[in-house]
Amino acid sequence: MGFTNAGRKDDAFTRLLDVDGGNPQWLLWEVDAQQGTAINQLGQIVRTNPFLGVVGVPPDRPDGFATTPPRADGGGNIDCRELTAGSVLFLPVTVPDALLCVGDGHAAQGDGEVGGTAIECGMTTETKPGACKRCCRAMPCRCRRPPDPIPRA
């Protein structure tokens, strides 16, 4: 099961895109992972392309921080529909023993969440964190090889 909040609120962003003034509507989606489709209560069917919207590590800052917008110093609410299964993402790790935070499952999304939200859904995910010690001193990383696996204690 997934949901979309379509026709988001009137704000500077929706006015800039000339999509303000709509009536917000909740779309409820039945997601069929086997078929790779989702259908809402209006009968609209879309192909799914699952990914995690949030992928990040904490920044080296003494105060709090938001995940939106995503940060160059550790990721966050990236909402990049190209970061699907099999993708490799390099993030700078700026604090010792940083933990990787993932979440915000999306069954499908267009080019961003312009009209409201993606098809938000629960998701079970397997990640393979690694550390690249060859060249990632400056971002963006220009590595072409997978990172070295992190040794397990």
N, C-alpha and C positions, 0 to 999 in steps of 0.2 A: 504494500500500500504506500502511496506517495501523495504529496499535495503540492499545489502551486497557488500562490496568492497573486493573481493577475490583476492588472489595472491598479498599480500601486498608487500611493498617495500623491497629491499635488505638491511638488517641491521644485527647487531650482533645476534639478537634473531632468525631470519629466517635462518641464516647461521648455528647457533648451532643446529637447528632442521633439517638441510639439506633440507629446502623447499624454498631456495632462488632461484632467477633466473627465476621465473615464470612471465608470462605476467598478470599484474593486469587486472581484469575484473569487471565491475559493473553488479550485478545480481539484477533485479527488481522483486519483489515478490507481488503477489496478495494474501493477507492474508484473509482467510475465518474464522472468529472467531467462527461462529456457527458450522462449520465442524471440526475446530481445525487443519486446514491444511494451507499450503502456497505453491504456485506454481510459479516458475520463468519463464522467457521468453524462457528457454531451455526445458521447460516441466518437470523439476525436481520437485517432490512433497515431502514435509517434514511435519511431525507432528509438531504442534506448542506447546510450553510450555511457555506462556508469563511470563515475570518478569521484574522488574526494575533493570537496571545495576548500577545506582547510588542511594545510600541511605546513608545519613550521617548527622552529626551535626558538627558545627565548633569546632576546637581545641582551647585550651587556649594558643594562641601564638600571639605576637604583630605584626608579619609580615604576609605576604601572605602565602598561602599554596595551593598545588595542590591536586586534587582528585585522581590522578593516581600516584603511586599505592595507593590502599586503606590504610588508617591509622589505627593503633590500638587505637588511641585516638579519634576516631569518625567516622570511616567508610570512605565512598567516592565511588570511582568507583569499587565496589565490584565485579560486573559481575559474580555473583554466580547463576547458573541456578537452583539451589535447592531453592532459595528464591522466591517461587511462592505464589499464593493466599493461605492464611491460615497460612503462616509461621510466626514465632515469631523471631525477631532479637533484641538482646540486644546490645546497644551501650552506652559507657560511656558519660555522659553529664558533661563537665568540665567547662562550662561557664554559668552564670545565664541567664535565659530566652533564651536559645539556640533555634534556629529554626531548624526544620527537613527539609532537602533538598532531594527531590526524582526526578528521571528523567531517561533519557536514556532507553526508552522502547525497549525491545527485544521480538520478536515473538518466536524466537528459537535461541539456541546457543549450540555448542558442549562444550567440556571441555576447556573453555576459548576462546579467540579470536585469535587463533594461525595463521589462514590463512588470516586474515584481520579483518572483523567485523562479528558480529552476524547478524541476520535479524533485522535490526534497524527499528523501527516503532513508530508512535505516539501511545499514550496509555492514557486512562482515568483510574485513580486509586483511590481507597478509602483506606485510612490508618486509623489505630486506635492507635495513639501514647499513650503510658502509661509510668508510672514511677515506677520502682521497688526500693523500699526503704528498702527491707528486707536484701539483701545480696550482692548487686552489687558494693561493695566498691573496689573490685579487679576484673579484667577481666582475663580470660573469666568468665562470670557470670555462676553460676551453678544452677540457679533457674529451677524448674520444673513446676512452676505455672505461669499463665499469669500475666503480670504486672498490677498494679493498674491503672485504668483510670485516666487521668489528669482531674481535675475538670474544667468545662467550666465557664467562667466569665459571 
